[in-house]
Amino acid sequence: MAGVTKMGKRNLYLKTVSVEEAQERFMEKLEPCLEVQYEEIEVVNSLHRITKEASIARYCSPLFNASAMDGIAVVSAHTLGASEKTPVALEEGRDYVVVDTGDPIHPPYDAVIMAEDIVETESGEHTILQAAAPWDNIRPIGEDIVTGEMILPSNHKIRPMDIGALLSAGILTIPVVKKPRMAIYPTGTEIIEPTETPGEGDIIESNSRVIENRVTEGGGIPHRFPAIPDDYEKIRETLVHAIQTHEMVIINAGSSAGREDYTVQVLRELGEVVVHGVAMKPGKPVILAIVQGKPVIGLPGYPVAAYMAYESFVVPVLNKLTGQVDTQGSRAKAVVSKRLVSSLKHREYVRVKLGVVKDKLVASPLARGAGAAMSMVKADGCLIIPQNSEGIGAGESAEVVLYKALTEIVQTLVVIGSHDLILDLIADRLPAIYQDEYLSSTHVGSMGGLMALKRGEAHMAPIHLLDEADGSYNVNVVKSLFKEPMALIQGVGRVQGLMVKPGNPLGIQGFEDLRAHRFVNRQRGAGTRLLLDYNLKKRGISPDSILGYSQELTTHMAVAAAVGSDGADVGMGVQSAAMAMGLDFIPVGEESYDFALPQENLEMPEVKHFIEILKSDALKEKLTALGGYAIEHSGEILHIDGRE
Amino acid sequence: MAGVTKMGKRNLYLKTVSVEEAQERFMEKLEPCLEVQYEEIEVVNSLHRITKEASIARYCSPLFNASAMDGIAVVSAHTLGASEKTPVALEEGRDYVVVDTGDPIHPPYDAVIMAEDIVETESGEHTILQAAAPWDNIRPIGEDIVTGEMILPSNHKIRPMDIGALLSAGILTIPVVKKPRMAIYPTGTEIIEPTETPGEGDIIESNSRVIENRVTEGGGIPHRFPAIPDDYEKIRETLVHAIQTHEMVIINAGSSAGREDYTVQVLRELGEVVVHGVAMKPGKPVILAIVQGKPVIGLPGYPVAAYMAYESFVVPVLNKLTGQVDTQGSRAKAVVSKRLVSSLKHREYVRVKLGVVKDKLVASPLARGAGAAMSMVKADGCLIIPQNSEGIGAGESAEVVLYKALTEIVQTLVVIGSHDLILDLIADRLPAIYQDEYLSSTHVGSMGGLMALKRGEAHMAPIHLLDEADGSYNVNVVKSLFKEPMALIQGVGRVQGLMVKPGNPLGIQGFEDLRAHRFVNRQRGAGTRLLLDYNLKKRGISPDSILGYSQELTTHMAVAAAVGSDGADVGMGVQSAAMAMGLDFIPVGEESYDFALPQENLEMPEVKHFIEILKSDALKEKLTALGGYAIEHSGEILHIDGRE
């Protein structure tokens, strides 16, 4: 943390431009300078390389007139008149020679008869029952490949079968596009290598590793360098050197506007900054520059922003340098399960989970933050909200770029509702045991899950909803919301409790003690919040008397983190979150975490397998080891009859 | 070539089994023995590897409560009441500290205000116009990743974004499936390395290179060994050794039944031959064996047969060993442009070119021979004729496994008709100049091309059809066959002539000399055949008087090859074929090779670009260098009006 002087240095962005305009402006300036380089390599090592020019066959294949069968090469004229009734006897050396498949055929022999069609008589004579026509069963020279024929065109990605044909045609080396060398520089003083132990304020550098592997996938050679500290001279010096030895330079500019400015200033000094700031979210603080005719791209620091900016601006340049055709990923139309508001100021990229429910492709948005690296890992696709749109309503459809094959998505059990670690465990087991079946879970809370079920956008909703009237869980609320026959697959009993600092320094024992300390609450509608309210009411404690009752966080872990980092003295949640954060835990009750679904979905194979895993000893052992779970009824089914 | 004794050794196949039965029988016996192996590797080197087990986060991300913005960290309670009308002045150190994005936030600070929202008054004071709520612009510890959370499930193929998340979660090494080692042995005494100069009877070994690269693509480590000669003891010895050091052995058994038998006998001695001979075409002589619990697969010798058998039998085993899910290639329904007859004895795999004509996906079969390696290179897909089918009629639809993305296929100009090298040249230029546009050409002769055009299965038909009435080319036949408005894009004039042995030892000068020598003819309907007949008729020469008039070959090159290999003394064809085979050439006339198409197709961008390339100086230079072409009218368009 620095002084106010640091603030004084900050510049506002240049006026941001649209994604298309940024791409066009950059490529237009860049294209005259970009030069694809070539090299001659051995054909046997050319897999997946891109050809420079058409390859022309040096040899024919076959190289000579060759027998296509195991049998005998004959003079066709000597076989005339042969039939079932008038077999013709042949004499070796005069009428035929024995040949194997691939043997050369010379005059006077001009046809081959298969071994199976030769009849050996009792007297040991070899006879045939059918005449041969000239060229029968002979592969003429050049049948497959002719000298001078084009084997591969230019700009072609070499496949295994291409290598076979090239070698057969006598081609041993081939000119291909040389892989461009791409320098990748993380920047930032707070950045540490993953191998170092992080202290407070340290950020583990991982973006450069993502970029490095995307470059490899894209056909470039990545050179990933250690982080450059935030030092104008160092950045300048490093860039001057990198540009000499690489076809492209990528700077991961750090997420701070101050730092980004260093990079922009250095690039202005060394060359031309074509674009600074693009109307996309995430990904806005991107820098597109040209230094000595070479592209230098500054990517934002947040992981998702870096990734999206890479796809939009680095990939087109890399495609040019590697001679590849721009390929857009597969796209599909999907129904959005949750309203998405977006601004007219930018194009927005929203990661989504996908699944097919009642023949509809359903997209459930994941965390939208630029820092949410896990949203990239969990995503099945990316939904694009155009710059001229204010958003997409729930139930409306939108275009999605697919990160997974549609065939995989079809066999995905779509689970929307409240989160528990048990979903991760089952999501892990399902594809491992039942090939090609997947579980996708989206976390919108219990009521959100039941609403998704009602709209036909989920197969199953994990819920923990208390009926304040009788203290029971889940059954009553499902009965009251659905007309059709429903079921509850019983999940686990979860111990809920108060989370306090290690050693419980304030001596908190129960709900009565909340009034004296700084509390942090969950959001309205959360099962934990309902349990709290039920207990406060039962005890006659007014919410107004609790300091921080109105301070809402949206996950168990966020509450645990708030307590752990002294943002609060006490919060309420499940035992596993407290354990993960090293907090003390005071149990106050048990809640039922179950899976609601229409009865007809019980027939889905994915649901049957879900139940099998839920009942398995392997899963129960894991839950026992984690602690805080009651598992005696896991996998049992409660039927909730439909109403008229 | 060996004596009859060689024939005596040959065994008939065991009864062949269907593809499905062979796969099931083999996998059933094999699965109890197959053991997937694992190894722990560095996460930074784990791209595209398959995870062994779920990876669990060691750290949270962020690791601490962090500022999400550049700005100031404030005590939210000190900002209460701030508004446009009642700005609140803040004092550094007491009310706020300056923070950059990512900086840790400590109590008493509990919110961040963006730099842009701070107003500096004339007196130098920093004021705010809006109160901050607790946790505003703070990324709580664990917001993205929580300790104990599952980052990746088991059996997951690691992507670049996964590597980023693993590193952020403090995971440095990861257990993954160890790549299986696959031994690949070509066999055969006639086989030479591509680097050797082939003599007669030699076959350039290329199958092992195709297999090697397919193994690499499939996630295995290929070890390709030099060819084993046809020697029982050598084969036995080599196999015994290979099985110790590899997870799987592939023998490319050579195409001879005799040789295959060696392999089968050795495998019977060393282990169990589960399947020998499968009802598929090409690919029948496949051997599926298990030796010491390890799979040993004998692939057929012909290139296409080896490839198809690899896909059917090696891929499923390799998928098991690499922990990958079986993925079937993309499939589509296509209309077949030519009748395909097949036998009930086997499932047949036919390579096809694909294109979209009038919204129909059209499949044009390529050469069906097992030796036609170029059919693999040229194919856009593979059509499967089931074992229980006798074939598919022209215009009927069938399922095709796609080798190319449908998006590429849509932008393909479908050309069906007579072949000339000029099509290869344009097919090469088109995607190089106009990204994403392709030309697919199928060779069925001029009349076949016009019929395909009539059935709406081609965009354009290259033809060279003589009108015997007046000696003109192409215009009259198109006019007589089509009612709608048609066009001819003029192609090239081609010099046709008689091909004779080098030095013309028989002194052949013209059509009159054909009577005295062994002739080889083209098939009925071929343009060259029509030109011959026209000239014979003009000169009053009877076809019956020509020895070999009824001997038909289907390409210029096959005719040239027949003359070159002394299968005949003289044949007729284009100059380029004679030159390719080193023959002498006696010009006898010029024919027009043009491109017929409906006038409406002239509007297609691919057709416009085709014409541009046809007219280009670059193409004309190439044709001039090849010789035998008249190019003065190339690219000019003749309109042929429609009839009522």
Interface residues (C-beta under 8 A of the other chain):
Chain A: M1 A2 G3 V4 K6 M7 R10 V43 V44 L47 A54 Y59 C60 S61 P62 L63 F64 N65 A68 D70 E92 V97 V98 V99 D100 T101 G102 D103 P104 P107 D110 A115 P134 W135 R139 P140 I141 G142 E143 D144 I145 V146 T147 G148 E149 M150 I151 L152 P153 S154 N155 R159 P160 M161 D162 I163 G164 A165 L167 S168 G170 L172 E190 P194 T195 P198 E200 G201 D202 I203 I204 E205 S206 N207 R209 V210 I211 E212 N213 R214 T216 E217 S255 S256 A257 G258 R259 G301 P303 Y307 V325 D326 T327 Q328 A367 G369 G371 A372 A373 M374 M376 V377 A405 T407 L421 D424 L425 A427 D428 P431 A432 Q435 D436 Q551 L553 M557 A558 A560 A561 A562 G564 S565 D566 G567 S576 A580 M581
Chain B: M1 A2 G3 V4 K6 M7 R10 V43 V44 L47 A54 Y59 C60 S61 P62 L63 F64 N65 A68 D70 E92 V97 V98 V99 D100 T101 G102 D103 P104 P107 D110 A115 I118 H126 P134 W135 R139 P140 I141 G142 E143 D144 I145 V146 T147 G148 E149 M150 I151 L152 P153 S154 N155 R159 P160 M161 D162 I163 G164 A165 L167 S168 G170 L172 E190 P194 T195 P198 E200 G201 D202 I203 I204 E205 S206 N207 R209 V210 I211 E212 N213 R214 T216 E217 S255 S256 A257 G258 G301 P303 Y307 V325 D326 T327 Q328 A367 G369 G371 A372 A373 M374 M376 V377 A405 T407 L421 D424 L425 A427 D428 P431 A432 Q435 D436 Q551 L553 M557 A558 A560 A561 A562 G564 S565 D566 G567 S576 A580 M581
